[in-house]
């Protein structure tokens, strides 16, 4: 296979993120010399063999003569080209399937890459979460490149794939878009330049056998199968392996069991995602949820909707907001959700626990054999799962 990036030298700021780490891995495989910086060591860095990474609170300058690319988390601190520009170049070098949409991107992209890999098509992939059966969030095969696209910073506008998938459309990033109409306009403008398009909202849910639970995953599977057919994989071929797909990391991921209580973790952070996750997790017993809101902007706009989704649980603890790329907003905290939930479900066992550890302790005290506890959110709420298992044991 030719090395399309031979002779290029790329320095990546924020290289430890789910996206940038994958880009680094693929760029190196395609011939580029890669180095980078991040503020903290992350699990994604463990796969970046032979790539020098500086870990420090303050970013160093890019090496002289190297092209600098900057994660959206650090654009206000580090000069350089955008993450979108980096991804657009990678997409331009290979026949590509880009999966976008408000919900289900990671799972749908994972399904597509998994089927291609199991069928011997040697895909490359760049996905915003781990796919355990594929060994991680990025792969460097010689076949189709499968990419999870992101509308949160309008990255997808720069991508020119052969096949585009839009799983669904929703308003999820209030700091970027003023309305759902703006989101729809972005997708329509992008799709106008793509030769083959899959619209998940127009497809019936997949009715075959799956190893992942939930109606939302049947919709993800329908989108994946449609994309695979456009990539030259027959539906019968794809269906023969799709049922073996066991999911993406942090998507209703079982973390263990102690004291007769199962502990699961899920990345859901939007009301629609929380609703789908709780429906899929319900098995006849009680559901206890430790929820960590993600982003001040989302919490400010969707506090009541988040509470409505969490009302489907039996016991809830809400932690403080995971800020990610945003600065605190006066008067906006996780307690907005607690207050809305208390209004919606009077008498529900409910706690405002800004610290994750306190939320874990609250749920462990209320849990009994046969319950399921879910840690839910797009931040670091998954770190509470080991504590929960320890407390329950």
C-alpha positions as CSV (number, residue, x, y, z in Angstrom):
1,X,0.0,0.0,0.0
2,X,1.4,3.4,-0.9
3,X,2.2,5.9,1.9
4,X,0.2,9.0,1.0
5,X,1.6,11.1,3.9
6,X,5.3,10.2,3.4
7,X,7.5,13.1,4.3
8,X,4.9,15.0,6.3
9,X,5.5,15.9,10.0
10,X,2.4,16.5,12.1
11,X,2.2,17.8,15.7
12,X,-1.1,17.3,17.3
13,X,-2.3,19.3,20.3
14,X,-4.9,17.3,22.3
15,X,-3.5,14.0,21.0
16,X,-4.9,12.0,23.9
17,X,-8.5,12.5,22.9
18,X,-10.6,9.8,21.4
19,X,-10.6,11.5,18.0
20,X,-7.1,13.0,17.8
21,X,-5.4,9.8,19.0
22,X,-7.0,7.9,16.2
23,X,-6.0,10.5,13.6
24,X,-2.4,10.2,14.9
25,X,-2.4,6.4,14.6
26,X,-3.7,6.5,11.0
27,X,-1.4,9.3,10.0
28,X,1.6,7.4,11.2
29,X,0.4,4.3,9.4
30,X,0.1,6.3,6.2
31,X,3.7,7.5,6.4
32,X,3.6,10.8,8.4
33,X,6.0,11.4,11.3
34,X,3.8,12.3,14.3
35,X,4.3,13.9,17.7
36,X,1.9,15.6,20.1
37,X,0.9,17.1,23.4
38,X,-1.9,16.7,25.9
39,X,-2.7,18.1,29.3
40,X,-3.1,14.6,30.8
41,X,-2.3,11.0,30.0
42,X,-5.4,9.1,28.7
43,X,-6.0,5.4,27.9
44,X,-6.0,6.3,24.2
45,X,-2.3,7.1,24.3
46,X,-1.4,3.5,25.1
47,X,-1.9,2.6,21.5
48,X,0.4,5.3,20.1
49,X,3.6,3.3,19.9
50,X,6.7,5.2,18.7
51,X,4.9,8.5,18.9
52,X,6.5,11.1,21.2
53,X,3.9,12.7,23.5
54,X,4.5,15.6,25.9
55,X,2.3,15.7,29.0
56,X,2.1,19.0,30.7
57,X,-0.4,21.6,32.0
58,X,0.8,24.2,29.5
59,X,1.3,23.3,25.8
60,X,4.8,23.6,24.4
61,X,5.3,25.3,21.0
62,X,5.0,23.0,18.0
63,X,8.5,21.8,16.7
64,X,10.0,24.0,14.1
65,X,8.9,23.0,10.6
66,X,6.1,20.7,11.8
67,X,2.4,21.2,10.8
68,X,0.4,21.9,13.9
69,X,-3.2,20.6,14.3
70,X,-5.3,21.5,17.3
71,X,-8.1,19.7,19.0
72,X,-11.3,21.8,19.5
73,X,-10.7,21.6,23.2
74,X,-7.5,23.7,22.9
75,X,-8.1,26.1,20.0
76,X,-8.0,29.1,22.5
77,X,-4.6,28.1,23.8
78,X,-2.7,26.6,20.9
79,X,-2.1,28.1,17.4
80,X,-2.5,25.7,14.4
81,X,-5.0,24.2,11.9
82,X,-8.2,22.7,13.1
83,X,-9.1,19.1,13.9
84,X,-11.6,19.4,11.0
85,X,-8.8,20.2,8.5
86,X,-6.8,17.2,9.7
87,X,-9.7,14.8,9.4
88,X,-10.7,16.3,6.0
89,X,-7.3,15.5,4.6
90,X,-7.4,11.9,5.9
91,X,-10.9,11.4,4.4
92,X,-9.6,12.8,1.0
93,X,-7.0,10.0,0.8
94,X,-9.3,7.0,0.9
95,X,-12.8,5.8,-0.1
96,X,-14.6,6.8,3.0
97,X,-17.9,6.2,4.8
98,X,-18.7,9.1,7.3
99,X,-21.3,8.5,9.9
100,X,-22.9,11.6,11.4
101,X,-26.1,12.5,13.3
102,X,-27.1,13.5,16.8
103,X,-27.3,10.0,18.3
104,X,-25.9,6.6,17.6
105,X,-22.8,7.7,15.5
106,X,-20.3,5.6,17.5
107,X,-22.3,2.4,17.5
108,X,-23.4,2.7,13.8
109,X,-19.8,3.4,12.7
110,X,-18.6,0.5,14.9
111,X,-21.2,-1.8,13.3
112,X,-20.0,-0.9,9.8
113,X,-16.3,-1.3,10.6
114,X,-17.0,-4.5,12.5
115,X,-18.9,-6.1,9.6
116,X,-16.2,-5.0,7.0
117,X,-13.5,-6.5,9.2
118,X,-15.2,-9.7,9.9
119,X,-15.9,-10.1,6.2
120,X,-12.3,-9.7,5.3
121,X,-12.6,-6.3,3.7
122,X,-9.7,-4.8,5.8
123,X,-11.2,-1.5,6.8
124,X,-9.5,1.4,8.4
125,X,-11.6,3.3,11.0
126,X,-11.7,6.4,13.1
127,X,-14.4,6.2,15.7
128,X,-15.0,8.4,18.7
129,X,-15.1,5.5,21.2
130,X,-13.6,2.1,21.7
131,X,-14.9,-0.8,19.8
132,X,-13.6,-3.7,21.9
133,X,-14.0,-6.4,19.3
134,X,-11.8,-4.3,16.9
135,X,-9.2,-3.5,19.5
136,X,-9.8,0.2,19.9
137,X,-11.1,3.4,18.3
138,X,-8.8,3.4,15.3
139,X,-7.6,0.9,12.7
140,X,-5.3,1.1,9.7
141,X,-6.5,-1.5,7.2
142,X,-6.2,-1.0,3.4
143,X,-9.9,-1.0,2.6
144,X,-12.7,1.5,3.2
145,X,-12.1,4.2,5.8
146,X,-15.0,4.4,8.3
147,X,-15.2,7.7,10.1
148,X,-17.4,9.0,12.9
149,X,-18.2,12.6,11.9
150,X,-19.1,15.4,14.3
151,X,-21.5,18.2,14.0
152,X,-20.7,19.8,17.4
153,X,-18.1,22.1,15.9
154,X,-19.4,21.8,12.3
155,X,-16.5,19.4,11.4
156,X,-18.5,17.4,9.0
157,X,-18.9,20.4,6.6
158,X,-15.3,19.9,5.6
159,X,-15.6,16.2,4.9
160,X,-16.1,14.7,1.4
161,X,-16.8,11.0,1.7
162,X,-18.1,8.6,-0.9
163,X,-20.9,7.5,1.5
164,X,-22.6,9.6,4.2
165,X,-24.8,8.3,6.9
166,X,-27.0,10.7,9.0
167,X,-28.4,8.5,11.8
168,X,-30.9,11.2,13.0
169,X,-31.2,14.9,13.5
170,X,-31.6,16.6,16.9
171,X,-30.4,19.8,18.7
172,X,-27.7,18.7,21.0
173,X,-25.0,21.4,20.9
174,X,-26.5,24.6,22.1
175,X,-23.2,26.5,22.1
176,X,-22.9,26.0,18.3
177,X,-26.5,26.0,17.0
178,X,-29.4,28.3,17.8
179,X,-32.1,26.0,16.6
180,X,-32.8,22.5,15.2
181,X,-33.3,24.2,11.9
182,X,-29.6,25.3,11.9
183,X,-28.6,21.7,12.5
184,X,-30.8,20.5,9.6
185,X,-29.3,23.1,7.3
186,X,-25.8,22.0,8.1
187,X,-26.6,18.4,7.3
188,X,-28.5,19.2,4.1
189,X,-25.6,21.5,2.9
190,X,-23.1,18.7,3.6
191,X,-25.1,15.9,2.0
192,X,-25.5,17.9,-1.2
193,X,-21.8,17.2,-2.0
194,X,-21.9,13.5,-1.1
195,X,-22.5,10.9,-3.9
196,X,-24.4,8.3,-1.8
197,X,-26.5,9.1,1.3
198,X,-28.2,7.1,4.0
199,X,-30.8,8.8,6.2
200,X,-31.5,6.8,9.3
201,X,-34.8,8.5,10.0
202,X,-36.2,7.2,6.8
203,X,-35.4,3.5,7.5
204,X,-37.5,1.0,9.4
205,X,-35.7,-0.5,12.4
206,X,-33.7,-3.7,11.7
207,X,-35.8,-6.8,12.6
208,X,-33.0,-9.4,12.8
209,X,-31.0,-10.9,15.6
210,X,-28.7,-8.5,17.5
211,X,-26.4,-8.8,20.5
212,X,-27.0,-5.2,21.6
213,X,-30.2,-4.3,23.3
214,X,-32.7,-1.5,22.6
215,X,-34.9,-0.1,19.8
216,X,-32.3,2.6,19.2
217,X,-29.7,-0.1,18.2
218,X,-32.2,-1.6,15.8
219,X,-32.2,1.8,14.1
220,X,-28.4,2.0,14.2
221,X,-28.3,-1.4,12.6
222,X,-30.6,-0.3,9.8
223,X,-28.3,2.6,9.0
224,X,-25.2,0.4,9.1
225,X,-26.7,-2.2,6.8
226,X,-27.8,0.5,4.3
227,X,-24.3,2.0,4.3
228,X,-22.7,-1.5,3.8
229,X,-24.9,-2.2,0.8
230,X,-23.8,1.1,-0.8
231,X,-20.2,0.0,-0.1
232,X,-20.7,-3.2,-2.1
233,X,-21.5,-5.6,0.7
234,X,-24.7,-7.6,0.2
235,X,-27.3,-7.5,2.9
236,X,-27.1,-11.2,3.4
237,X,-23.3,-11.0,3.9
238,X,-23.6,-8.1,6.4
239,X,-26.4,-9.8,8.4
240,X,-24.4,-12.9,8.7
241,X,-21.9,-11.1,11.0
242,X,-23.8,-8.1,12.3
243,X,-25.5,-10.2,15.1
244,X,-22.1,-10.9,16.6
245,X,-21.4,-7.2,17.3
246,X,-21.5,-6.6,21.0
247,X,-21.3,-2.9,21.1
248,X,-19.0,0.1,21.7
249,X,-17.3,1.0,24.9
250,X,-19.4,3.0,27.4
251,X,-22.6,2.0,25.6
252,X,-24.6,0.1,28.2
253,X,-21.4,-1.6,29.1
254,X,-21.5,-4.1,31.9
255,X,-18.9,-3.2,34.5
256,X,-19.6,-6.0,37.0
257,X,-21.8,-7.4,39.7
258,X,-21.6,-7.3,43.5
259,X,-24.1,-8.1,46.2
260,X,-26.6,-9.2,43.6
261,X,-26.5,-5.8,41.9
262,X,-25.3,-5.3,38.3
263,X,-23.4,-2.2,37.4
264,X,-23.5,-0.8,33.9
265,X,-22.0,2.4,32.3
266,X,-23.4,4.4,29.5
267,X,-22.3,7.5,27.5
268,X,-25.8,8.9,27.2
269,X,-25.9,12.7,27.8
270,X,-28.9,14.0,25.8
271,X,-32.5,13.3,26.9
272,X,-33.3,11.2,23.9
273,X,-30.2,9.0,24.6
274,X,-31.0,8.7,28.3
275,X,-34.6,7.6,27.5
276,X,-33.3,5.0,25.0
277,X,-30.7,3.7,27.5
278,X,-33.1,3.3,30.4
279,X,-35.6,1.5,28.2
280,X,-32.9,-0.9,27.0
281,X,-31.6,-1.4,30.6
282,X,-34.9,-2.2,32.2
283,X,-35.2,-6.0,32.9
284,X,-37.9,-6.1,35.5
285,X,-35.9,-5.0,38.5
286,X,-35.2,-1.5,39.8
287,X,-33.0,1.0,37.9
288,X,-30.7,3.3,40.0
289,X,-28.9,6.0,38.1
290,X,-25.9,8.2,38.8
291,X,-26.1,10.9,36.2
292,X,-23.4,13.4,35.5
293,X,-24.6,16.3,33.2
294,X,-22.3,17.2,30.3
295,X,-21.7,20.9,29.4
296,X,-23.2,24.0,31.0
297,X,-24.9,25.0,27.7
298,X,-26.7,21.7,27.4
299,X,-27.8,21.7,31.1
300,X,-29.1,25.2,30.9
301,X,-31.2,24.5,27.9
302,X,-32.3,21.0,28.6
303,X,-32.6,20.7,32.4
304,X,-36.3,19.9,32.4
305,X,-36.0,17.5,29.5
306,X,-33.1,15.7,31.2
307,X,-35.2,15.4,34.3
308,X,-38.1,14.0,32.3
309,X,-35.8,11.3,30.9
310,X,-34.4,10.4,34.3
311,X,-37.9,10.1,35.7
312,X,-38.0,6.6,34.1
313,X,-35.5,5.4,36.8
314,X,-36.5,4.4,40.3
315,X,-33.7,6.2,42.2
316,X,-31.4,8.9,41.0
317,X,-28.3,10.8,42.1
318,X,-27.2,13.8,40.1
319,X,-23.6,15.0,40.1
320,X,-22.1,18.3,39.2
321,X,-21.7,19.2,35.5
322,X,-18.7,17.9,33.6
323,X,-17.5,21.1,32.0
324,X,-15.4,19.6,29.1
325,X,-14.6,22.6,26.8
326,X,-16.8,25.1,28.5
327,X,-16.4,27.6,31.3
328,X,-18.8,27.7,34.3
329,X,-22.1,29.6,33.8
330,X,-23.4,31.5,36.9
331,X,-26.6,29.8,38.2
332,X,-26.2,26.7,36.1
333,X,-25.5,23.4,37.9
334,X,-26.7,19.9,38.2
335,X,-29.1,21.0,40.8
336,X,-31.3,22.4,38.1
337,X,-32.0,18.8,37.0
338,X,-32.6,17.7,40.6
339,X,-35.1,20.4,41.2
340,X,-37.0,19.6,38.0
341,X,-37.0,15.9,38.7
342,X,-38.3,16.5,42.3
343,X,-41.1,18.5,40.8
344,X,-41.9,15.8,38.2
345,X,-41.6,12.8,40.6
346,X,-42.5,14.0,44.1
347,X,-41.3,11.4,46.7
348,X,-38.8,9.8,44.4
349,X,-35.6,8.8,46.2
350,X,-33.3,11.5,44.8
351,X,-30.1,13.2,45.7
352,X,-28.0,16.2,44.6
353,X,-24.5,14.8,45.0
354,X,-21.9,17.2,43.3
355,X,-19.1,14.7,43.9
356,X,-19.3,11.4,42.1
357,X,-18.2,9.4,45.1
358,X,-21.1,10.8,47.2
359,X,-23.5,9.8,44.4
360,X,-22.1,6.3,44.4
361,X,-22.5,6.0,48.2
362,X,-26.1,7.2,48.0
363,X,-27.0,4.6,45.4
364,X,-25.1,1.8,47.2
365,X,-27.0,2.5,50.4
366,X,-30.3,2.2,48.5
367,X,-29.5,-0.8,46.3
368,X,-30.7,-4.3,46.9
369,X,-30.2,-7.6,45.1
370,X,-31.8,-7.7,41.7
371,X,-31.3,-4.0,41.0
372,X,-29.3,-2.5,38.2
373,X,-27.2,0.6,38.7
374,X,-26.2,2.8,35.7
375,X,-23.5,5.4,35.6
376,X,-24.7,7.8,32.9
377,X,-23.0,10.7,31.1
378,X,-20.3,11.8,28.7
379,X,-17.8,12.9,31.2
380,X,-15.8,10.8,33.7
381,X,-18.8,9.3,35.6
382,X,-17.6,5.9,34.5
383,X,-14.9,6.3,37.2
384,X,-17.6,5.7,39.8
385,X,-18.2,2.2,38.6
386,X,-15.3,0.6,40.5
387,X,-16.3,2.4,43.7
388,X,-19.9,1.2,43.3
389,X,-18.7,-2.4,43.0
390,X,-16.5,-2.0,46.1
391,X,-19.3,-0.5,48.1
392,X,-21.8,-3.1,47.0
393,X,-19.4,-5.9,47.8
